[in-house]
Amino acid sequence: MVEAARGSLDRTRRFLLRMPQRQARSYLEHTAIVAALKARDPEAAQRAMWQHLDDSMDDIAQRAQANPEMFAFRRLSPRAPDTLFCGNRAS
């Protein structure tokens, strides 16, 4: 199940990175994260990481609205929602 989730993330990443402007922004966001880590500034690193995640989620939402077929939910197993979204496994 983890491999399936990882595959979904990889497909989403490839889908988003087809846009040159997203590639450039993502590169700059990663550069800011690394710079903060090198500076040993955990607050700046956290801010940069949250900014990157927020921007990525905004891009995913926009692309999902424009391409709903690419982001349709597929149930991997009866317990997939618990495992994928809650991070816990039903016993």
LINBELHU-V349236 format. One line per field, one symbol per residue. psi: psi as a letter, one per 20 degrees, with the letter a starting at -180 (. if undefined). Layout:
# LINBELHU-V349236
psi = ???
This chain:
# LINBELHU-V349236
psi = hghgghhgggggghghihohhhggggghghghggghghilnhghggghghgggggghggggghhhhmhhikpppphrhjgggghhijrpp.
